[in-house]
Amino acid sequence: MPFFKKTIELLDAKQNLFLTGGAGTGKTTLTRKVIEHYEGEGKKVAKLASTGMAATLIGGQTLHSFLDLGIADSIEDLELKGKLEIKKKIKKLVASMDIIIIDEISMVSAPLFEMIRLRLLQSDFKGVLLTVGDFLQLPPVVRGYGEIYFAFESESWQRFEFETITLEINHRSDDRDFVKVLDKVRFGEVGDAEHYYLHHLIKPVGEDLSHYTYLYGKNHSASRHNQEQLAFIESDEHSFEAQLLKHNKQTTEKEVERFLSDARIEPLLKLKVGAPVLFTRNAWNYFNGERGRIVRLSEEVVYVEKSEGVVVKLERSSMAKTEWKERTVEGQKEMVEETRFSVYQFPIVLAFAITIHKSQGMSIEDLIIETTEIFAPSQFYVALSRATSPHRLILKQPTTNWCNLAFVNPKALSFVQSHSEG
């Protein structure tokens, strides 16, 4: 993999990197390989993201918890809340890292990026920084209707002097026309040809909705649709509670609840034989977003039949919340990543519906997009890019023109265009 080799060479040379590319181009796969490589060499890797969900996808933690930012959203706010000075243990922790990875950088605001650089300066961080993401996907969350300021707008972004690596091949779909339209939607360029193409994806759904996954913009819509559709299946309902193992006695219930939500783990998974499910992890015999149907259930094992007839025997898999602690290793004090608690649950969710946000990183077949719930910039692109094929994709009739759905933030657009032109 030439991109992997290039990434490692640059990081080894202490060059800060910005790894980017559209949806499905393999940013997460490459990031995981980088993590594996450096951890395999015994290096200390901080795996961070601005949201809990993005952090759990790379087995890491949030920027706020790692850098001890509390609930501050700017340096001024940090000062107001009495957190401007760095704690000794945080300084030690940050300084001990060889590489800091920030995933989903598009969701990191400029004020947050300034706080990140402040903490790195306070810690005299000597390592290297790898930022990963696509500014034409999900933007930073802003309270109310305030102006969005992206990480690249901060003075700190310039100070890091990032070199950009752009991944361009879409591994999610091999339909050239569809990939072309996706690319146009990503840049908010919906002309007559794209309008015509998208319009042909409005198809009748039929009465049986169990073959499709509805993609909604809102949590309650997805939840309601899943419950309604599960009720139609006549077999017995089985409930599987997530099992918790605390390695640290100070673990709180609230902490576990937040982790379950972030990691897309159902606290109480309700299943029936015949129910369609989506896998929420990657493994050797299934992928994140792949569809199957429950064929057998017992206390400890769930059997899922995939579309080609292969039956997967599923046991509860574990997801762990980790934290960095100072420990004495071979007579020397050093930072060690330890497990705070582990959660065991089957890596599946009901496939009738899922939100655009929770579909992050998924490749989904037989998809229906509820276009009336698209409300944020680039959200339509994120939804559309979950599909593996236009032949297995249905768009619900929108209440507006396609060009109004495929809108992007102008600042993000000009940044990405200037960088893709080299």
Residue pairs with C-beta under 8 A, 6 or more apart in sequence:
1 30
1 33
3 30
3 165
3 167
4 30
4 33
4 34
4 37
6 165
7 17
7 19
7 30
7 34
7 130
7 165
8 34
8 37
10 17
10 163
10 165
11 17
11 34
11 38
11 99
11 128
11 130
14 128
15 128
15 163
16 128
16 129
16 130
16 131
16 160
16 161
16 162
16 163
17 128
17 129
17 130
17 131
17 162
17 163
17 164
17 165
18 105
18 131
18 132
18 162
18 163
18 164
18 165
19 27
19 30
19 31
19 130
19 131
19 132
19 133
19 165
19 167
20 27
20 132
20 133
20 134
20 135
20 164
20 165
20 166
20 167
20 416
20 419
21 27
21 134
21 166
21 167
21 168
22 134
22 136
22 168
22 170
22 182
22 183
22 186
22 385
23 134
23 137
23 170
23 172
23 182
23 186
23 381
23 382
23 385
23 386
24 170
24 171
24 172
24 173
24 363
24 385
25 167
25 168
25 169
25 170
25 171
26 167
26 169
26 171
27 132
27 133
27 134
27 167
28 57
28 58
28 103
28 132
28 361
30 167
31 58
31 101
31 103
31 130
31 132
32 58
34 99
34 101
34 130
35 45
35 47
35 58
35 59
35 101
38 45
38 98
38 99
39 45
43 98
43 99
44 96
44 97
44 98
44 99
44 335
44 337
45 97
45 98
45 99
45 100
45 101
46 60
46 66
46 94
46 97
46 99
46 100
46 101
47 55
47 58
47 59
47 60
47 61
47 101
47 103
48 55
48 60
48 61
48 62
48 63
48 66
48 100
48 101
48 102
48 103
49 55
49 57
49 58
49 60
49 62
49 63
49 102
49 103
49 104
49 107
50 62
50 63
50 64
50 102
50 104
50 107
50 108
50 109
50 112
50 140
51 62
51 104
51 107
51 141
51 262
52 62
52 258
52 259
52 261
52 262
52 263
53 261
53 262
53 263
53 264
53 357
53 358
53 360
54 103
54 104
54 107
54 360
55 61
55 62
55 103
55 262
56 259
56 262
56 263
56 264
56 319
57 103
57 360
57 361
58 101
58 103
59 320
59 322
60 101
60 103
60 322
61 321
61 322
61 323
63 69
63 102
63 108
63 112
63 116
64 70
64 71
66 93
66 324
67 90
67 94
67 115
67 116
67 119
68 83
68 86
68 87
68 90
68 119
69 78
69 83
69 112
69 115
69 119
70 78
70 81
70 83
71 81
72 78
72 80
72 81
72 83
72 115
73 109
73 111
73 112
73 143
74 111
74 112
74 114
74 115
75 84
75 111
75 114
75 115
75 118
77 111
78 84
78 115
78 118
86 119
86 122
86 123
89 326
90 119
90 123
91 122
91 123
91 124
92 123
92 326
92 335
93 123
93 324
93 335
94 100
94 119
94 120
94 122
94 123
94 125
95 123
95 124
95 125
95 126
96 334
96 335
97 125
97 127
97 335
98 127
98 128
99 127
99 128
99 129
99 130
100 120
100 125
100 127
100 128
100 129
100 130
101 130
101 131
101 132
102 108
102 116
102 129
102 130
102 131
102 132
103 132
103 133
104 132
104 133
104 138
105 131
105 132
105 133
105 135
105 151
106 133
106 134
106 135
106 136
106 137
106 138
106 139
106 140
106 150
106 151
106 412
107 133
107 138
107 139
107 140
107 141
108 116
108 140
108 150
108 151
109 140
109 142
109 148
109 149
109 150
109 151
110 149
110 150
110 151
110 152
110 153
110 154
110 157
111 149
111 154
112 140
112 151
113 151
113 154
113 156
113 157
114 154
114 155
114 156
116 156
117 154
117 156
117 159
117 160
120 129
129 160
129 162
131 151
131 162
134 416
135 150
135 152
135 409
135 412
135 415
135 416
136 186
136 187
136 378
136 381
136 408
136 412
136 413
136 416
137 378
137 381
137 382
138 357
138 376
138 378
138 379
138 382
139 148
139 150
139 376
139 377
139 378
139 409
139 412
140 148
140 149
140 150
140 151
142 148
148 409
148 411
150 409
150 411
150 412
150 415
151 157
152 415
153 411
164 419
166 419
166 420
170 179
170 182
172 363
172 385
172 386
172 387
172 388
173 179
173 182
173 387
173 388
173 389
175 389
175 390
175 391
177 197
177 390
178 387
178 389
178 390
181 194
181 197
181 198
182 381
182 384
182 385
184 190
184 191
184 194
185 194
185 380
185 381
185 384
185 406
186 378
186 381
186 385
186 408
187 408
187 413
187 416
187 417
188 403
188 406
188 407
188 408
188 413
190 198
190 402
190 403
190 406
194 402
194 406
195 401
195 402
195 403
198 395
198 402
199 402
201 390
201 393
201 394
201 395
202 394
202 395
202 396
202 397
203 394
205 212
205 368
205 394
209 229
209 352
210 229
210 232
210 233
210 276
210 352
211 276
211 366
212 352
212 366
212 367
212 368
212 394
213 276
213 278
213 291
213 351
213 352
213 353
213 354
213 364
213 366
213 367
213 368
214 222
214 225
214 352
214 353
214 354
214 368
214 370
215 353
215 354
215 355
215 356
215 359
215 364
215 367
215 368
215 369
215 370
215 383
215 386
216 222
216 225
216 353
216 354
216 355
216 356
216 370
216 373
217 355
217 356
217 370
217 373
217 374
217 375
217 376
217 379
218 355
218 373
219 355
221 353
221 355
221 370
221 373
222 353
222 354
222 355
222 358
223 353
225 352
225 353
226 350
226 352
226 353
229 350
229 352
229 353
230 237
230 270
230 272
230 275
230 350
230 352
233 272
233 273
233 274
233 275
234 274
235 272
235 273
235 274
236 272
236 273
237 270
237 271
237 272
238 270
238 271
238 272
238 297
239 268
239 269
239 270
239 271
240 266
240 268
240 269
240 270
240 271
240 302
240 345
240 346
241 267
241 268
241 269
242 260
242 265
242 266
242 267
242 268
242 269
242 343
242 344
242 345
243 316
243 343
243 344
243 345
244 256
244 341
244 342
244 343
244 344
245 341
245 342
245 343
245 344
246 340
246 341
247 338
247 339
247 340
247 341
247 342
248 323
248 338
248 340
248 341
251 340
251 341
255 321
255 341
256 341
256 343
257 267
259 265
259 319
259 321
259 341
259 343
260 266
260 267
260 343
263 319
263 343
264 280
264 349
264 358
265 280
265 319
265 343
265 345
266 345
266 349
269 345
269 346
269 348
269 349
270 350
271 277
271 294
271 297
271 302
271 350
272 294
273 294
273 295
273 296
273 297
274 293
274 294
275 293
275 294
275 350
275 351
276 291
276 292
276 293
276 294
276 350
276 351
276 352
277 291
277 292
277 293
277 294
277 304
277 348
277 349
277 350
277 351
278 289
278 290
278 291
278 292
278 348
278 349
278 350
278 351
278 354
278 362
278 364
279 286
279 287
279 288
279 289
279 290
279 292
279 304
279 347
279 348
280 288
280 347
280 348
280 349
281 288
281 317
281 347
282 288
283 347
285 310
285 312
286 292
286 304
286 306
286 312
287 363
288 361
288 362
288 363
289 359
289 361
289 362
289 363
289 364
289 386
290 306
290 363
290 365
291 306
291 307
291 351
291 364
291 365
291 366
292 304
292 305
292 306
292 307
292 312
292 348
293 304
293 305
294 302
294 303
294 304
295 303
295 304
295 305
295 311
296 302
296 303
297 303
300 315
300 316
301 313
301 314
301 315
302 314
302 346
302 348
303 311
303 312
303 313
303 314
304 311
304 312
304 314
304 348
305 311
305 312
306 312
307 365
314 346
314 347
314 348
315 346
316 344
316 345
316 346
317 344
317 345
317 346
317 347
318 342
318 343
318 344
319 342
319 343
319 345
320 339
320 340
320 341
320 342
320 343
321 339
321 340
321 341
321 342
321 343
322 337
322 338
322 339
322 340
323 337
323 338
323 340
324 335
324 336
324 337
324 338
325 335
325 336
325 338
326 333
326 334
326 335
326 336
327 333
327 334
327 335
327 336
327 338
328 334
329 336
354 362
354 364
356 379
356 382
356 383
356 386
359 382
359 383
359 386
360 382
362 386
363 386
363 388
364 386
364 387
364 388
365 387
365 388
365 389
365 392
366 392
367 386
367 387
367 392
367 393
367 394
368 393
368 394
368 395
368 396
369 383
369 384
369 393
369 394
369 395
369 396
370 396
371 380
371 395
371 396
371 397
371 398
371 399
371 405
372 396
372 398
372 399
374 380
374 383
374 398
374 405
377 407
377 408
377 409
377 412
378 408
378 409
378 412
380 405
380 406
380 407
381 406
381 408
384 393
387 393
398 405
